[in-house]
């Protein structure tokens, strides 16, 4: 598949990019090369290859959520201009929201 300058212009328009003539030509060539490489890869026989999203075996490490008192809570209370029911109260910044 080949990318032409018309397609580059459309993408540049959508991305609000102002490209020079040299950039249009270069990007068309580069994207065509990339697509040609992807087509080459798709010709490979991958029937016996297991799908993977990462080459290293990873395992999530989970821990139980535990509610505990924050050690610096008293310092936070003293710094906050307004503190109610364990929460810092901040001014409303979006009009119409109360």
SEMARRO-150165 format. One record per residue: chain; x, z, y of N, C-alpha, C in turn; residue number from 0; residue in three letters. Coordinates in steps of 0.1 Angstrom, whole numbers, plus 5000, padded with zeros to 4 digits. Each point is the difference from the previous one (the first is absolute). Layout:
N
- A | X | Z | Y | X | Z | Y | X | Z | Y | NUM | ALA
...
//
This chain:
98
- A | 5008 | 5000 | 4988 | 4992 | 5000 | 5012 | 5009 | 5000 | 5012 | 0 | UNK
- A | 4996 | 4992 | 5010 | 5008 | 4999 | 5012 | 4991 | 5005 | 5012 | 1 | UNK
- A | 5007 | 5008 | 5009 | 4993 | 5005 | 5012 | 5004 | 4990 | 5011 | 2 | UNK
- A | 4990 | 4996 | 5008 | 5004 | 4991 | 5011 | 4998 | 5008 | 5013 | 3 | UNK
- A | 5004 | 4993 | 5011 | 5000 | 5007 | 5013 | 4986 | 5003 | 5004 | 4 | UNK
- A | 4990 | 4993 | 4996 | 4986 | 5002 | 5004 | 4996 | 5014 | 4994 | 5 | UNK
- A | 5004 | 5003 | 4988 | 4997 | 5013 | 4994 | 5008 | 5011 | 5007 | 6 | UNK
- A | 5012 | 4997 | 5004 | 5008 | 5010 | 5007 | 4993 | 5003 | 5014 | 7 | UNK
- A | 4995 | 4990 | 5006 | 4994 | 5001 | 5013 | 4987 | 5009 | 4998 | 8 | UNK
- A | 4993 | 4998 | 4990 | 4988 | 5008 | 4997 | 5003 | 5015 | 4998 | 9 | UNK
- A | 5010 | 5003 | 4992 | 5004 | 5013 | 4998 | 5006 | 5006 | 5013 | 10 | UNK
- A | 5007 | 4993 | 5007 | 5006 | 5005 | 5013 | 4989 | 5003 | 5010 | 11 | UNK
- A | 4989 | 4991 | 5000 | 4989 | 5003 | 5009 | 4993 | 5013 | 4996 | 12 | UNK
- A | 4997 | 5002 | 4987 | 4994 | 5012 | 4995 | 5008 | 5012 | 5003 | 13 | UNK
- A | 5013 | 4999 | 5000 | 5009 | 5012 | 5002 | 5004 | 5001 | 5015 | 14 | UNK
- A | 4994 | 4991 | 5008 | 5003 | 4999 | 5014 | 5015 | 4999 | 5003 | 15 | UNK
- A | 5007 | 4991 | 4993 | 5014 | 4997 | 5001 | 5002 | 4987 | 5008 | 16 | UNK
- A | 5009 | 5000 | 5009 | 5004 | 4988 | 5007 | 5013 | 4995 | 4995 | 17 | UNK
- A | 4999 | 4990 | 4991 | 5012 | 4995 | 4993 | 5006 | 4988 | 5007 | 18 | UNK
- A | 5013 | 4999 | 5000 | 5007 | 4988 | 5005 | 4999 | 4989 | 4989 | 19 | UNK
- A | 5003 | 4988 | 5004 | 4999 | 4989 | 4990 | 5010 | 5002 | 4989 | 20 | UNK
- A | 5012 | 5005 | 5003 | 5010 | 5003 | 4990 | 4995 | 5011 | 4991 | 21 | UNK
- A | 4993 | 5011 | 5005 | 4995 | 5010 | 4991 | 4989 | 4995 | 4991 | 22 | UNK
- A | 4991 | 4991 | 5005 | 4990 | 4994 | 4992 | 5006 | 4993 | 4988 | 23 | UNK
- A | 5010 | 4991 | 5003 | 5006 | 4993 | 4989 | 5007 | 5009 | 4990 | 24 | UNK
- A | 5007 | 5010 | 5005 | 5008 | 5009 | 4992 | 4990 | 5008 | 4991 | 25 | UNK
- A | 4990 | 5005 | 5006 | 4990 | 5009 | 4992 | 4993 | 4991 | 4990 | 26 | UNK
- A | 4997 | 4988 | 5003 | 4993 | 4991 | 4990 | 5010 | 4998 | 4988 | 27 | UNK
- A | 5012 | 4998 | 5003 | 5010 | 4997 | 4989 | 5002 | 5013 | 4992 | 28 | UNK
- A | 5001 | 5011 | 5007 | 5002 | 5013 | 4992 | 4988 | 5003 | 4991 | 29 | UNK
- A | 4988 | 4999 | 5006 | 4989 | 5003 | 4992 | 4998 | 4990 | 4988 | 30 | UNK
- A | 5003 | 4988 | 5002 | 5000 | 4990 | 4989 | 5010 | 5004 | 4989 | 31 | UNK
- A | 5012 | 5004 | 5004 | 5010 | 5004 | 4991 | 4995 | 5013 | 4992 | 32 | UNK
- A | 4994 | 5009 | 5007 | 4994 | 5012 | 4993 | 4990 | 4996 | 4990 | 33 | UNK
- A | 4990 | 4992 | 5004 | 4990 | 4995 | 4991 | 5005 | 4993 | 4988 | 34 | UNK
- A | 5011 | 4992 | 5002 | 5006 | 4992 | 4989 | 5006 | 5010 | 4990 | 35 | UNK
- A | 5006 | 5010 | 5005 | 5007 | 5010 | 4992 | 4989 | 5008 | 4991 | 36 | UNK
- A | 4989 | 5003 | 5007 | 4989 | 5007 | 4993 | 4994 | 4991 | 4989 | 37 | UNK
- A | 4999 | 4987 | 5003 | 4995 | 4991 | 4989 | 5010 | 4999 | 4989 | 38 | UNK
- A | 5013 | 5001 | 5003 | 5010 | 5000 | 4989 | 4999 | 5012 | 4991 | 39 | UNK
- A | 4998 | 5011 | 5007 | 4998 | 5013 | 4992 | 4988 | 4999 | 4991 | 40 | UNK
- A | 4989 | 4994 | 5005 | 4988 | 5000 | 4993 | 5001 | 4991 | 4987 | 41 | UNK
- A | 5010 | 4992 | 4999 | 5002 | 4992 | 4989 | 5006 | 5008 | 4988 | 42 | UNK
- A | 5005 | 5012 | 5003 | 5007 | 5008 | 4989 | 4989 | 5005 | 4991 | 43 | UNK
- A | 5004 | 5001 | 4987 | 4992 | 5005 | 4990 | 5000 | 5016 | 5000 | 44 | UNK
- A | 4989 | 5006 | 5004 | 5000 | 5014 | 5002 | 4990 | 5007 | 4990 | 45 | UNK
- A | 4996 | 4992 | 4989 | 4990 | 5005 | 4990 | 5004 | 5013 | 4994 | 46 | UNK
- A | 5013 | 5002 | 4997 | 5004 | 5013 | 4994 | 5006 | 5010 | 5009 | 47 | UNK
- A | 4998 | 4998 | 5013 | 5005 | 5010 | 5010 | 4989 | 5009 | 5004 | 48 | UNK
- A | 5002 | 5013 | 4999 | 4990 | 5010 | 5003 | 4999 | 5001 | 5016 | 49 | UNK
- A | 4988 | 5001 | 5005 | 4998 | 5001 | 5014 | 5006 | 5014 | 5005 | 50 | UNK
- A | 5006 | 5000 | 5011 | 5005 | 5012 | 5006 | 4999 | 4999 | 5015 | 51 | UNK
- A | 5000 | 5012 | 5006 | 5000 | 5000 | 5015 | 5013 | 5007 | 5005 | 52 | UNK
- A | 5008 | 5004 | 4990 | 5013 | 5006 | 5004 | 5009 | 5000 | 4988 | 53 | UNK
- A | 5013 | 4998 | 5002 | 5009 | 4998 | 4989 | 5005 | 5014 | 4995 | 54 | UNK
- A | 4997 | 5011 | 5007 | 5004 | 5013 | 4996 | 4988 | 5008 | 4996 | 55 | UNK
- A | 5000 | 5006 | 4989 | 4989 | 5008 | 4995 | 4998 | 5012 | 5010 | 56 | UNK
- A | 4988 | 5001 | 5006 | 4997 | 5011 | 5009 | 4989 | 5008 | 4996 | 57 | UNK
- A | 5000 | 5013 | 5002 | 4989 | 5008 | 4997 | 4997 | 5009 | 5012 | 58 | UNK
- A | 4987 | 5001 | 5003 | 4996 | 5009 | 5011 | 5001 | 5014 | 4996 | 59 | UNK
- A | 5005 | 5008 | 5010 | 5001 | 5014 | 4997 | 4989 | 5007 | 5009 | 60 | UNK
- A | 4990 | 5006 | 4993 | 4989 | 5006 | 5007 | 5001 | 5015 | 4999 | 61 | UNK
- A | 4995 | 5006 | 5010 | 4999 | 5015 | 5001 | 4986 | 5004 | 5004 | 62 | UNK
- A | 4997 | 5012 | 4997 | 4986 | 5005 | 5004 | 5001 | 5002 | 5015 | 63 | UNK
- A | 4989 | 4997 | 5006 | 4998 | 5004 | 5014 | 4997 | 5015 | 5001 | 64 | UNK
- A | 5007 | 5007 | 5008 | 4997 | 5014 | 5002 | 4999 | 5003 | 5015 | 65 | UNK
- A | 4990 | 5007 | 5003 | 4997 | 5004 | 5014 | 5008 | 5012 | 5002 | 66 | UNK
- A | 5009 | 5001 | 5011 | 5007 | 5012 | 5003 | 5002 | 5000 | 5015 | 67 | UNK
- A | 5002 | 5012 | 5005 | 5002 | 5002 | 5014 | 5013 | 4994 | 5005 | 68 | UNK
- A | 4999 | 4993 | 5010 | 5012 | 4994 | 5006 | 5008 | 5011 | 5007 | 69 | UNK
- A | 5013 | 5000 | 4998 | 5008 | 5011 | 5005 | 5001 | 4999 | 5016 | 70 | UNK
- A | 4999 | 4989 | 5005 | 5001 | 4998 | 5015 | 4987 | 5000 | 5007 | 71 | UNK
- A | 4989 | 5004 | 4993 | 4987 | 4999 | 5006 | 4998 | 5009 | 5012 | 72 | UNK
- A | 5006 | 5011 | 5001 | 4999 | 5009 | 5012 | 5007 | 4993 | 5011 | 73 | UNK
- A | 5012 | 4994 | 4998 | 5007 | 4993 | 5011 | 4991 | 4988 | 5005 | 74 | UNK
- A | 4994 | 4993 | 4991 | 4991 | 4989 | 5003 | 4988 | 5005 | 5009 | 75 | UNK
- A | 4994 | 5011 | 4996 | 4989 | 5006 | 5008 | 5005 | 5003 | 5014 | 76 | UNK
- A | 5012 | 5005 | 5001 | 5005 | 5004 | 5013 | 5003 | 4988 | 5009 | 77 | UNK
- A | 5003 | 4989 | 4994 | 5004 | 4988 | 5008 | 4987 | 4992 | 5003 | 78 | UNK
- A | 4990 | 5000 | 4992 | 4988 | 4991 | 5002 | 4992 | 5006 | 5011 | 79 | UNK
- A | 4996 | 4991 | 5010 | 4991 | 5005 | 5011 | 4987 | 5005 | 4995 | 80 | UNK
- A | 4995 | 4995 | 4989 | 4987 | 5004 | 4994 | 5001 | 5000 | 4985 | 81 | UNK
- A | 4996 | 5011 | 4994 | 5001 | 5001 | 4985 | 4987 | 5007 | 4995 | 82 | UNK
- A | 4992 | 4993 | 4992 | 4988 | 5005 | 4995 | 4999 | 4998 | 4985 | 83 | UNK
- A | 4996 | 5011 | 4993 | 4997 | 5000 | 4986 | 5012 | 4993 | 4992 | 84 | UNK
- A | 5012 | 5003 | 5004 | 5011 | 4995 | 4992 | 5004 | 4986 | 5004 | 85 | UNK
- A | 4995 | 4994 | 5011 | 5003 | 4987 | 5004 | 5004 | 4999 | 5015 | 86 | UNK
- A | 5009 | 4991 | 5003 | 5003 | 4997 | 5014 | 4989 | 4991 | 5005 | 87 | UNK
- A | 4995 | 5004 | 5012 | 4989 | 4992 | 5006 | 5006 | 4992 | 5011 | 88 | UNK
- A | 4998 | 4987 | 5000 | 5006 | 4991 | 5010 | 4989 | 4994 | 5008 | 89 | UNK
- A | 5003 | 4996 | 5012 | 4990 | 4993 | 5009 | 4995 | 4987 | 4994 | 90 | UNK
- A | 4987 | 4997 | 5002 | 4995 | 4987 | 4996 | 5006 | 4989 | 5008 | 91 | UNK
- A | 5005 | 4990 | 4994 | 5006 | 4989 | 5007 | 4992 | 4987 | 4999 | 92 | UNK
- A | 4990 | 5000 | 4991 | 4991 | 4988 | 4999 | 4987 | 5003 | 5006 | 93 | UNK
- A | 4996 | 4993 | 5010 | 4988 | 5002 | 5007 | 4988 | 4998 | 4991 | 94 | UNK
- A | 4990 | 5009 | 5001 | 4988 | 4999 | 4992 | 5001 | 5007 | 4987 | 95 | UNK
- A | 5011 | 5006 | 4997 | 5002 | 5007 | 4987 | 5000 | 5015 | 5004 | 96 | UNK
- A | 4990 | 5007 | 4994 | 5000 | 5015 | 5003 | 4997 | 5008 | 4988 | 97 | UNK
//
